[in-house]
Amino acid sequence: MLQKSERLTRTQFDHYFKIGKRFHFKHYTITHSPAESLHASIVVGKKVAKKAVQRNTLRRRLYAQMYQHVKKPGHTGVFIVLTKPSVAHPTRQELLTTFATDIAEVLKKT
């Protein structure tokens, strides 16, 4: 999981959400902005999962995947992941593999 210092505050979130480049995928939209250090935020709304337990589980899983794929030397920038309602349907393994490939695609394009 990402450290508290690597997560975005509300003002940072608003700023980077406006200026970031968006990449649309089946289960989520990833907004990326170049920055000197790594920061990330994952948003799972009530349309995705009604219960807070389910939302927090999805958020933790996606943070863990982001930590594995982005927390490498040379990977910097701001990542904002907005989940779509379809993210709750695939199995855990399918979600993690698709997220890994999509993050790798975003990193290649930036």
N, C-alpha and C positions, 0 to 999 in steps of 0.2 A: 504494500500500500504506500502511496505517496505521503511524504511528511506534510505536516500542517503548513510549513513554510513554502511548500511547493504547490499548494492549492491557491485558487484565486479568491480575492475578496470581492465583495459586490461591485465596488467601483471599478476594479480591474476587469471583472467579468463584463460589465457594460461596455467598457472601452474596447476591449479586444473582440467582443462580439460584433461591434460595429465595423471594425477595420479588417477583421480576419477574412481569409479566403475559405469558402465553404466547399466541402466535398460531400456529396450526397450518396448514401448507400441504402441498401434495402431496410436495415434495422435502425439506422441512426444517421445523423448528419454530424460531420466533424468539421469544426472551424479551427483553422490553424493560422497563427500569426508569428512572424519571426520575433525573437527576443533573445536577450543575452543569457538568460537562464531558463530552466524548465519550470513551467507552471501548467496545471491541468485542472479541469472541472468536468464533472459528469452529472448530467441532469436527467433524472428519471421522474416524470410527472405522474399524476394520478390517472391519466388516461392510459398509461402503460400498465400500471399495477395499482389496484385499489388499496391494498393493505400496505402499511408502512414497512412491515417485515419483508414483504416481497420487493418493494422498491429498494430498501437498504441492501438486500441480498444481491440484487442486480448491480447496484452501484459498487458494492465491494468487489464483486467478480470483475467488473470492467476496470476498476482502479488497479486490481492485481494484474490484469493483462496489460494495461498501459504501463505499469511499473516494469514488467518484464521486457517490453519491446521498445520503450522510449528511454528508459533510464540507462542508456549506454553512453560512453564518451562521444562527444560530438553532436549528440541529439539535444538541441535546445529549441525553445520556442514555447508558444502557448497553445494548448489543445483544449477545446471545449467540445464535449460530446453530448449532443441532444438526442435522446432515445426516442424512437417511434413506437406506437402500440404493437407493432409486429415483433418487437424484440422479446416479448414474453412467450411467444409460441415455440421457437426452436428449443431443442434440448440444450443442456448445459454445454456439452462438448461441441455441438454445432455452433453455438454462439461464440465460444472462445476461439474456435478456429477461424470463423469468418471475421471476428474482430481483429485477430492477429494479421490476417492477410490485408484487411482494409487499412490498418495502421501502417503497415509496411508500404502500401501504395501511397498513402499521404506523405510518408517520409521520402519516398522516391521523387515525388512531384515537387517537393519544396527544396 
